[in-house]
Amino acid sequence: MEANRQKLSEWNAIKNLIPIINKKLGINISMYDKQYEAEMPDFIFHDEKGYSIGVEVVECHPSVNINKKRNAVERNTFKNKVCNIVQKNIFLESMTKEKKLNIFIDRYNFTNKGDLDGDKVKLTPEAFAEEVEIYLRNMFNGFIYPTKHIKRIKVWETRGRNIVQFNSIARRDSVPWQDLEKCIESKNSKYSIYQKKNKCDEYWLCIYLPFEENKHPYEVSNELLSENAKQKVMSSPFKCIVVTSVMPIDLAILKD
């Protein structure tokens, strides 16, 4: 069952790439099919003459590689204070010893009736963080109850440590080049293994941004425009390198 979920997750990562594969091979893939499954690379597609493309998927988690030198202004914002409080929450730590979570505060507000005192908002980060804990306690017990200021929280499993963030879809951030670089280098090092395990005419790399990362594939940081970054992308043995997300039509081609 776990293997099936993993393959479906990888398939979702390449969905936005399928039209390009169809055009390249002159085929018409419309939905997931086990016949395309492989291991190292993750999927293999053939045309009628046997020409093949192997696609390897790697998840990119820029939020796990947060720069520790955040400026003081950012650290002192209301949302960041809430996130810091929740990350240190004893209940959350006790519930995530085995599996870490990305906690995505999706629908919320800071100014319900009774919160305002003249022009000042009486709601504090500590009080909002308490509502996050209440929501999560109910969720872990199988119930979803909105709180005064929180309508919905989404939760995904992640790696390394717990991550807490707010939905700021209007200002999705660019993807740091150093995170893409790590993904590319990690798969470059295994390229010879793909060649030995499953012979393909071309190998493509799909760098996938899970929805909780809240980043646009096509908004790559300006560092990617540097000659050094371009050279690293072009020197990769992968014929094609793309960045995708779960959002429809989100696709950035780094190498083609």
LOLUM-108909 format. One record per residue (C-alpha): residue number from 0; chain; z, x, y; residue in one letter. Coordinates in Angstrom, 1 decimal, padded with zeros to 4 digits. Example, Ala and Ser with C-alpha at 12.3 -4.5 7.8 and 13.67 -1.06 7.14 Angstrom:
BEGIN
[0; 'A'; [007.8; 012.3; -004.5]; 'a'] [1; 'A'; [007.1; 013.7; -001.1]; 's'] 
//
This chain:
BEGIN
[0; 'A'; [000.0; 000.0; 000.0]; 'm'] [1; 'A'; [000.9; 002.8; 002.4]; 'e'] [2; 'A'; [-002.5; 004.5; 001.7]; 'a'] [3; 'A'; [-004.3; 001.3; 002.4]; 'n'] [4; 'A'; [-002.5; 000.9; 005.8]; 'r'] [5; 'A'; [-003.4; 004.6; 006.6]; 'q'] [6; 'A'; [-007.1; 004.0; 005.9]; 'k'] [7; 'A'; [-007.2; 000.8; 007.9]; 'l'] [8; 'A'; [-005.5; 002.7; 010.8]; 's'] [9; 'A'; [-008.1; 005.4; 010.6]; 'e'] [10; 'A'; [-010.9; 002.8; 010.4]; 'w'] [11; 'A'; [-009.5; 001.2; 013.6]; 'n'] [12; 'A'; [-009.7; 004.6; 015.2]; 'a'] [13; 'A'; [-013.4; 005.0; 014.6]; 'i'] [14; 'A'; [-014.5; 001.4; 015.2]; 'k'] [15; 'A'; [-015.9; 002.2; 018.7]; 'n'] [16; 'A'; [-017.8; 005.1; 017.1]; 'l'] [17; 'A'; [-019.6; 002.9; 014.5]; 'i'] [18; 'A'; [-022.5; 001.8; 016.7]; 'p'] [19; 'A'; [-023.4; 005.5; 017.3]; 'i'] [20; 'A'; [-023.2; 006.2; 013.6]; 'i'] [21; 'A'; [-025.4; 003.1; 012.9]; 'n'] [22; 'A'; [-028.0; 004.4; 015.4]; 'k'] [23; 'A'; [-027.9; 008.0; 014.1]; 'k'] [24; 'A'; [-028.4; 007.0; 010.4]; 'l'] [25; 'A'; [-030.4; 003.8; 010.9]; 'g'] [26; 'A'; [-027.9; 001.7; 009.0]; 'i'] [27; 'A'; [-025.9; -001.4; 009.9]; 'n'] [28; 'A'; [-022.2; -001.1; 009.3]; 'i'] [29; 'A'; [-020.4; -004.1; 010.6]; 's'] [30; 'A'; [-017.0; -004.0; 008.9]; 'm'] [31; 'A'; [-014.6; -001.9; 006.9]; 'y'] [32; 'A'; [-015.7; -001.1; 003.4]; 'd'] [33; 'A'; [-013.9; 001.1; 000.8]; 'k'] [34; 'A'; [-017.2; 002.8; -000.1]; 'q'] [35; 'A'; [-017.0; 004.9; 003.1]; 'y'] [36; 'A'; [-013.5; 006.2; 002.3]; 'e'] [37; 'A'; [-013.0; 009.9; 001.6]; 'a'] [38; 'A'; [-010.4; 012.6; 002.0]; 'e'] [39; 'A'; [-011.1; 015.6; 004.2]; 'm'] [40; 'A'; [-013.0; 014.2; 006.0]; 'p'] [41; 'A'; [-011.6; 010.7; 006.2]; 'd'] [42; 'A'; [-014.9; 008.8; 006.0]; 'f'] [43; 'A'; [-018.5; 009.7; 004.9]; 'i'] [44; 'A'; [-021.6; 007.7; 005.8]; 'f'] [45; 'A'; [-025.1; 008.1; 004.3]; 'h'] [46; 'A'; [-028.5; 006.9; 005.3]; 'd'] [47; 'A'; [-031.0; 005.7; 002.7]; 'e'] [48; 'A'; [-032.3; 009.2; 002.2]; 'k'] [49; 'A'; [-028.8; 010.7; 001.6]; 'g'] [50; 'A'; [-028.3; 012.3; 005.0]; 'y'] [51; 'A'; [-024.6; 012.2; 005.5]; 's'] [52; 'A'; [-022.1; 012.3; 008.4]; 'i'] [53; 'A'; [-018.4; 013.0; 007.6]; 'g'] [54; 'A'; [-015.9; 011.8; 010.2]; 'v'] [55; 'A'; [-012.4; 013.2; 010.5]; 'e'] [56; 'A'; [-009.7; 011.3; 012.5]; 'v'] [57; 'A'; [-006.8; 012.9; 014.3]; 'v'] [58; 'A'; [-004.3; 010.9; 016.4]; 'e'] [59; 'A'; [-003.5; 012.3; 019.8]; 'c'] [60; 'A'; [000.0; 011.7; 021.2]; 'h'] [61; 'A'; [000.2; 013.1; 024.7]; 'p'] [62; 'A'; [003.4; 011.3; 025.4]; 's'] [63; 'A'; [005.1; 013.4; 022.7]; 'v'] [64; 'A'; [004.2; 016.5; 024.7]; 'n'] [65; 'A'; [005.7; 015.5; 028.0]; 'i'] [66; 'A'; [006.0; 018.2; 030.5]; 'n'] [67; 'A'; [009.7; 019.0; 030.9]; 'k'] [68; 'A'; [009.2; 020.0; 034.6]; 'k'] [69; 'A'; [008.9; 016.6; 036.0]; 'r'] [70; 'A'; [009.6; 016.4; 039.7]; 'n'] [71; 'A'; [012.9; 014.8; 040.9]; 'a'] [72; 'A'; [011.1; 011.9; 042.5]; 'v'] [73; 'A'; [009.6; 010.7; 039.3]; 'e'] [74; 'A'; [012.8; 011.2; 037.4]; 'r'] [75; 'A'; [014.7; 009.0; 039.8]; 'n'] [76; 'A'; [012.4; 005.9; 039.6]; 't'] [77; 'A'; [013.9; 002.7; 038.2]; 'f'] [78; 'A'; [011.6; 002.7; 035.2]; 'k'] [79; 'A'; [012.3; 006.3; 034.2]; 'n'] [80; 'A'; [016.0; 005.7; 034.6]; 'k'] [81; 'A'; [015.8; 002.8; 032.2]; 'v'] [82; 'A'; [013.7; 004.8; 029.7]; 'c'] [83; 'A'; [016.2; 007.7; 029.8]; 'n'] [84; 'A'; [019.2; 005.4; 029.3]; 'i'] [85; 'A'; [017.5; 003.7; 026.3]; 'v'] [86; 'A'; [016.4; 006.9; 024.7]; 'q'] [87; 'A'; [020.1; 008.0; 024.6]; 'k'] [88; 'A'; [021.3; 004.6; 023.3]; 'n'] [89; 'A'; [023.6; 005.0; 020.4]; 'i'] [90; 'A'; [022.4; 001.9; 018.6]; 'f'] [91; 'A'; [018.8; 003.0; 018.9]; 'l'] [92; 'A'; [019.7; 006.4; 017.5]; 'e'] [93; 'A'; [021.5; 004.9; 014.6]; 's'] [94; 'A'; [018.5; 002.7; 013.7]; 'm'] [95; 'A'; [015.9; 005.4; 014.0]; 't'] [96; 'A'; [017.3; 008.3; 012.0]; 'k'] [97; 'A'; [014.5; 008.1; 009.4]; 'e'] [98; 'A'; [011.6; 006.8; 011.5]; 'k'] [99; 'A'; [011.1; 007.3; 015.2]; 'k'] [100; 'A'; [009.8; 004.5; 017.4]; 'l'] [101; 'A'; [007.6; 004.1; 020.4]; 'n'] [102; 'A'; [009.2; 001.2; 022.4]; 'i'] [103; 'A'; [006.7; -000.4; 024.7]; 'f'] [104; 'A'; [008.3; -002.7; 027.2]; 'i'] [105; 'A'; [005.2; -004.9; 027.6]; 'd'] [106; 'A'; [006.2; -008.0; 029.7]; 'r'] [107; 'A'; [009.0; -007.8; 032.1]; 'y'] [108; 'A'; [010.1; -008.5; 035.7]; 'n'] [109; 'A'; [012.8; -007.0; 038.0]; 'f'] [110; 'A'; [013.4; -009.9; 040.4]; 't'] [111; 'A'; [014.4; -013.2; 038.8]; 'n'] [112; 'A'; [016.4; -015.8; 040.8]; 'k'] [113; 'A'; [019.8; -014.5; 041.5]; 'g'] [114; 'A'; [018.7; -010.9; 041.5]; 'd'] [115; 'A'; [018.2; -010.6; 045.2]; 'l'] [116; 'A'; [020.8; -009.9; 047.8]; 'd'] [117; 'A'; [019.0; -010.0; 051.1]; 'g'] [118; 'A'; [016.3; -007.4; 050.7]; 'd'] [119; 'A'; [018.2; -005.5; 048.0]; 'k'] [120; 'A'; [017.6; -005.9; 044.3]; 'v'] [121; 'A'; [021.0; -006.2; 042.5]; 'k'] [122; 'A'; [019.5; -005.4; 039.1]; 'l'] [123; 'A'; [020.4; -001.9; 038.0]; 't'] [124; 'A'; [018.7; 000.4; 035.5]; 'p'] [125; 'A'; [021.9; 000.2; 033.4]; 'e'] [126; 'A'; [021.7; -003.6; 033.3]; 'a'] [127; 'A'; [018.0; -003.6; 032.4]; 'f'] [128; 'A'; [018.7; -001.1; 029.7]; 'a'] [129; 'A'; [021.3; -003.3; 028.2]; 'e'] [130; 'A'; [018.7; -006.1; 028.0]; 'e'] [131; 'A'; [016.4; -003.7; 026.1]; 'v'] [132; 'A'; [019.2; -003.1; 023.6]; 'e'] [133; 'A'; [019.9; -006.8; 023.2]; 'i'] [134; 'A'; [016.2; -007.4; 022.6]; 'y'] [135; 'A'; [015.9; -004.6; 020.0]; 'l'] [136; 'A'; [019.1; -005.7; 018.2]; 'r'] [137; 'A'; [017.6; -009.2; 017.8]; 'n'] [138; 'A'; [014.2; -007.7; 016.7]; 'm'] [139; 'A'; [015.9; -005.5; 014.1]; 'f'] [140; 'A'; [017.6; -008.7; 012.8]; 'n'] [141; 'A'; [014.3; -010.5; 012.5]; 'g'] [142; 'A'; [014.5; -012.6; 015.7]; 'f'] [143; 'A'; [012.5; -012.4; 018.9]; 'i'] [144; 'A'; [014.4; -013.7; 021.9]; 'y'] [145; 'A'; [013.3; -013.0; 025.5]; 'p'] [146; 'A'; [016.0; -011.9; 027.8]; 't'] [147; 'A'; [016.4; -012.7; 031.5]; 'k'] [148; 'A'; [014.0; -009.9; 032.6]; 'h'] [149; 'A'; [012.2; -009.0; 029.4]; 'i'] [150; 'A'; [009.6; -011.4; 027.8]; 'k'] [151; 'A'; [008.2; -009.0; 025.2]; 'r'] [152; 'A'; [008.7; -005.5; 023.7]; 'i'] [153; 'A'; [006.3; -004.0; 021.2]; 'k'] [154; 'A'; [007.4; -001.3; 018.8]; 'v'] [155; 'A'; [005.3; 001.2; 016.8]; 'w'] [156; 'A'; [006.3; 004.0; 014.5]; 'e'] [157; 'A'; [005.7; 007.4; 016.0]; 't'] [158; 'A'; [006.6; 011.1; 015.4]; 'r'] [159; 'A'; [009.0; 013.6; 016.7]; 'g'] [160; 'A'; [011.4; 011.5; 018.8]; 'r'] [161; 'A'; [011.8; 008.0; 020.1]; 'n'] [162; 'A'; [009.6; 007.2; 023.1]; 'i'] [163; 'A'; [010.4; 004.5; 025.6]; 'v'] [164; 'A'; [007.8; 003.3; 028.2]; 'q'] [165; 'A'; [006.8; 000.4; 030.3]; 'f'] [166; 'A'; [003.4; -001.3; 030.2]; 'n'] [167; 'A'; [001.5; 000.0; 033.3]; 's'] [168; 'A'; [-002.0; -001.0; 032.2]; 'i'] [169; 'A'; [-003.2; -000.9; 035.8]; 'a'] [170; 'A'; [-002.6; 002.8; 036.0]; 'r'] [171; 'A'; [-003.4; 004.2; 032.6]; 'r'] [172; 'A'; [-003.2; 008.0; 032.9]; 'd'] [173; 'A'; [-005.8; 010.6; 032.1]; 's'] [174; 'A'; [-005.5; 012.5; 028.8]; 'v'] [175; 'A'; [-004.2; 016.1; 029.3]; 'p'] [176; 'A'; [-006.7; 018.6; 028.1]; 'w'] [177; 'A'; [-004.1; 020.7; 026.4]; 'q'] [178; 'A'; [-003.3; 017.8; 024.0]; 'd'] [179; 'A'; [-007.0; 017.3; 023.2]; 'l'] [180; 'A'; [-007.3; 021.1; 022.7]; 'e'] [181; 'A'; [-004.4; 021.0; 020.1]; 'k'] [182; 'A'; [-006.2; 018.2; 018.2]; 'c'] [183; 'A'; [-009.5; 020.1; 018.2]; 'i'] [184; 'A'; [-007.9; 023.4; 017.1]; 'e'] [185; 'A'; [-005.9; 021.8; 014.4]; 's'] [186; 'A'; [-009.0; 020.3; 012.8]; 'k'] [187; 'A'; [-011.2; 023.4; 013.5]; 'n'] [188; 'A'; [-008.8; 025.4; 011.3]; 's'] [189; 'A'; [-009.5; 023.0; 008.3]; 'k'] [190; 'A'; [-013.3; 022.8; 008.8]; 'y'] [191; 'A'; [-014.1; 025.1; 005.9]; 's'] [192; 'A'; [-011.9; 022.9; 003.6]; 'i'] [193; 'A'; [-014.0; 019.9; 004.6]; 'y'] [194; 'A'; [-017.2; 021.7; 003.7]; 'q'] [195; 'A'; [-015.8; 022.7; 000.3]; 'k'] [196; 'A'; [-014.3; 019.3; -000.6]; 'k'] [197; 'A'; [-017.1; 017.0; 000.6]; 'n'] [198; 'A'; [-020.5; 018.4; 001.5]; 'k'] [199; 'A'; [-022.0; 016.6; 004.5]; 'c'] [200; 'A'; [-025.0; 017.3; 006.7]; 'd'] [201; 'A'; [-022.8; 016.8; 009.8]; 'e'] [202; 'A'; [-019.1; 016.7; 010.5]; 'y'] [203; 'A'; [-017.8; 014.6; 013.4]; 'w'] [204; 'A'; [-014.3; 014.6; 014.9]; 'l'] [205; 'A'; [-012.7; 011.4; 016.3]; 'c'] [206; 'A'; [-009.6; 012.0; 018.5]; 'i'] [207; 'A'; [-007.8; 008.7; 018.6]; 'y'] [208; 'A'; [-005.4; 007.5; 021.3]; 'l'] [209; 'A'; [-003.1; 004.7; 019.9]; 'p'] [210; 'A'; [-002.6; 001.8; 022.3]; 'f'] [211; 'A'; [001.0; 002.7; 023.0]; 'e'] [212; 'A'; [-000.2; 005.9; 024.7]; 'e'] [213; 'A'; [-001.5; 003.8; 027.6]; 'n'] [214; 'A'; [-004.3; 006.3; 028.4]; 'k'] [215; 'A'; [-008.1; 005.9; 028.9]; 'h'] [216; 'A'; [-010.3; 008.1; 026.6]; 'p'] [217; 'A'; [-012.8; 008.4; 029.4]; 'y'] [218; 'A'; [-010.2; 009.6; 031.9]; 'e'] [219; 'A'; [-009.8; 013.1; 030.7]; 'v'] [220; 'A'; [-007.9; 015.5; 033.0]; 's'] [221; 'A'; [-010.0; 017.6; 035.3]; 'n'] [222; 'A'; [-009.0; 020.7; 033.3]; 'e'] [223; 'A'; [-011.7; 019.6; 030.8]; 'l'] [224; 'A'; [-014.3; 020.4; 033.5]; 'l'] [225; 'A'; [-013.3; 024.1; 033.5]; 's'] [226; 'A'; [-015.7; 026.6; 031.9]; 'e'] [227; 'A'; [-013.0; 027.7; 029.4]; 'n'] [228; 'A'; [-012.4; 024.1; 028.2]; 'a'] [229; 'A'; [-016.1; 023.4; 027.9]; 'k'] [230; 'A'; [-016.6; 026.6; 025.9]; 'q'] [231; 'A'; [-013.8; 025.7; 023.5]; 'k'] [232; 'A'; [-015.3; 022.2; 022.9]; 'v'] [233; 'A'; [-018.8; 023.6; 022.4]; 'm'] [234; 'A'; [-017.7; 026.4; 020.1]; 's'] [235; 'A'; [-016.1; 023.9; 017.7]; 's'] [236; 'A'; [-017.9; 023.7; 014.4]; 'p'] [237; 'A'; [-017.9; 019.9; 014.6]; 'f'] [238; 'A'; [-021.3; 018.5; 015.5]; 'k'] [239; 'A'; [-019.8; 015.7; 017.5]; 'c'] [240; 'A'; [-016.4; 015.2; 019.1]; 'i'] [241; 'A'; [-015.3; 011.9; 020.6]; 'v'] [242; 'A'; [-012.1; 010.4; 022.0]; 'v'] [243; 'A'; [-011.4; 006.7; 021.3]; 't'] [244; 'A'; [-008.7; 004.1; 021.6]; 's'] [245; 'A'; [-007.9; 000.7; 020.2]; 'v'] [246; 'A'; [-009.4; -000.9; 023.3]; 'm'] [247; 'A'; [-012.9; -002.3; 022.8]; 'p'] [248; 'A'; [-015.7; 000.1; 023.9]; 'i'] [249; 'A'; [-013.2; 002.8; 024.9]; 'd'] [250; 'A'; [-015.2; 006.0; 024.0]; 'l'] [251; 'A'; [-015.6; 009.4; 025.5]; 'a'] [252; 'A'; [-018.1; 011.8; 024.1]; 'i'] [253; 'A'; [-016.9; 015.4; 024.5]; 'l'] [254; 'A'; [-019.6; 017.0; 022.3]; 'k'] [255; 'A'; [-022.8; 015.5; 021.0]; 'd'] 
//
